[in-house]
Amino acid sequence: MKLSIKRRGTRIVLALAAAFAIGAAVAAAPGPTHRGDFYYYFDAAGNTIGYRAINCNGTYVSWGKTSARYSNGYMICDPID
């Protein structure tokens, strides 16, 4: 079965858009996703350049920049009823 030029072009555009979206998601620096998660980000010299966290009450906190060099940890949060 032959595809028309318009249909083939649409498929190519959709495939490129999906590849771009997946690439952007993979390239993003990791960060907190749950209550109690925190991340410190460092430059090549080991200096702290950023921080991201989700506090135990669910508040998102951030300052500075992210990088591929990071350290993460977990706060001890009381259970939520």
Secondary structure by P-SEA (a helix, b strand, c coil): ccccaaaaaaaaaaaaaaaaaaaaaaacccccccccbbbbbbcccccccccccccccbbbbbccccccccccccccccccc
